């Protein structure tokens, strides 16, 4: 009988990834779980095609709900519901002018995020 333990080849130890030239000896600081959960909530809000389309539109200029409903050929209530969620996640802000609410992106971070995601998605198609 052949002893199977003796015939097994020794497994090669994994490469030491800390030796990678890209690491440059930096210590990684992980983000706290609460912040990661918040970031995941933002991605979930953005992760819906109609909401992302709306954010892209608002990146160009502020709009009132009526304009968005006409532009996207959707009910005002549908547009309002999407805006409510985006506002809750601090992705859009609103201002009132008479009876109308005008929406725009909350800040430059949101603009950068939307543009980066769209550019990255465009790269995948090349």
Wavefront OBJ file of the C-alpha trace (Angstrom):
o trace
v 0.000 0.000 0.000
v 1.193 3.449 -0.867
v 0.977 5.999 1.892
v -1.177 8.751 0.367
v 0.254 11.361 2.727
v 3.733 10.808 1.309
v 2.572 10.994 -2.313
v 0.702 14.267 -1.959
v 2.559 17.226 -3.312
v 3.280 19.962 -0.899
v 1.096 22.997 -1.412
v 2.897 26.145 -2.349
v 2.338 28.906 0.194
v 0.372 31.887 -1.132
v 2.344 34.775 -2.540
v 3.030 37.536 -0.097
v 0.691 40.277 -1.339
v 2.393 42.851 0.879
v 5.355 42.634 -1.499
v 3.258 44.114 -4.318
v 4.872 47.243 -5.795
v 1.460 48.963 -5.649
v 1.174 48.796 -1.854
v 4.020 51.192 -0.952
v 3.854 50.264 2.719
v 0.605 52.121 3.403
v -1.519 51.033 6.304
v -5.167 50.632 5.333
v -7.695 52.377 7.529
v -11.108 50.721 7.250
v -14.273 52.770 7.359
v -16.548 52.262 10.324
v -19.586 49.990 9.752
v -22.166 52.762 10.237
v -20.595 54.850 7.486
v -20.423 51.841 5.171
v -24.113 51.138 5.786
v -24.929 54.771 4.999
v -22.917 54.537 1.769
v -24.785 51.343 0.843
v -28.112 53.151 1.369
v -26.971 55.877 -1.016
v -25.982 53.305 -3.636
v -29.366 51.597 -3.246
v -31.082 54.939 -3.896
v -28.936 55.587 -6.958
v -29.217 51.958 -8.097
v -32.621 52.430 -9.712
v -32.458 53.431 -13.404
v -35.292 56.010 -13.288
v -33.795 57.678 -10.186
v -30.332 57.691 -11.751
v -31.789 59.230 -14.917
v -33.428 61.893 -12.760
v -30.147 62.637 -10.972
v -28.385 62.924 -14.308
v -31.060 65.385 -15.463
v -30.759 67.425 -12.272
v -26.987 67.559 -12.758
v -27.672 69.709 -15.823
v -30.076 72.154 -14.143
v -32.684 72.405 -11.426
v -36.257 71.449 -12.325
v -39.684 71.512 -10.787
v -41.711 68.331 -10.412
v -44.040 69.296 -13.265
v -41.134 69.772 -15.686
v -39.648 66.418 -14.719
v -43.001 64.666 -15.121
v -43.433 66.152 -18.605
v -39.861 65.451 -19.618
v -39.992 61.802 -18.492
v -43.641 61.319 -19.487
v -44.579 60.100 -16.014
v -47.134 60.952 -13.377
v -46.319 63.754 -10.950
v -46.907 61.356 -8.048
v -44.266 58.948 -9.418
v -41.741 61.750 -9.842
v -42.537 63.090 -6.363
v -42.030 59.670 -4.792
v -38.613 59.277 -6.433
v -37.596 62.789 -5.392
v -38.732 62.126 -1.826
v -36.424 59.101 -1.605
v -33.505 60.986 -3.181
v -34.079 63.879 -0.803
v -34.214 61.545 2.203
v -30.772 60.253 1.191
v -29.488 63.855 0.850
v -28.836 63.424 -2.862
v -31.141 66.262 -3.914
v -32.313 69.473 -2.298
v -35.368 71.588 -2.984
v -36.359 75.206 -2.851
v -39.822 76.644 -2.936
v -40.922 79.345 -5.342
v -44.605 80.126 -4.970
v -46.514 76.877 -5.358
v -43.626 75.083 -7.056
v -40.721 73.117 -5.605
v -37.513 73.171 -7.601
v -35.055 70.314 -7.170
v -31.324 70.202 -7.766
v -28.406 68.020 -6.743
v -27.516 68.412 -3.093
v -23.855 69.276 -3.691
v -20.788 68.757 -5.851
v -20.146 65.327 -4.309
v -23.394 64.025 -5.793
v -22.544 65.548 -9.170
v -19.098 63.930 -9.111
v -20.543 60.574 -8.054
v -23.132 60.544 -10.841
v -20.627 61.626 -13.498
v -18.039 59.071 -12.325
v -20.538 56.203 -12.330
v -21.802 57.094 -15.801
v -18.250 57.467 -17.162
v -17.275 54.126 -15.637
v -20.343 52.419 -17.104
v -19.477 53.917 -20.482
v -15.940 52.495 -20.280
v -17.332 48.982 -19.783
v -19.086 49.212 -23.149
v -15.933 49.917 -25.150
l 1 2 3 4 5 6 7 8 9 10 11 12 13 14 15 16 17 18 19 20 21 22 23 24 25 26 27 28 29 30 31 32 33 34 35 36 37 38 39 40 41 42 43 44 45 46 47 48 49 50 51 52 53 54 55 56 57 58 59 60 61 62 63 64 65 66 67 68 69 70 71 72 73 74 75 76 77 78 79 80 81 82 83 84 85 86 87 88 89 90 91 92 93 94 95 96 97 98 99 100 101 102 103 104 105 106 107 108 109 110 111 112 113 114 115 116 117 118 119 120 121 122 123 124 125 126
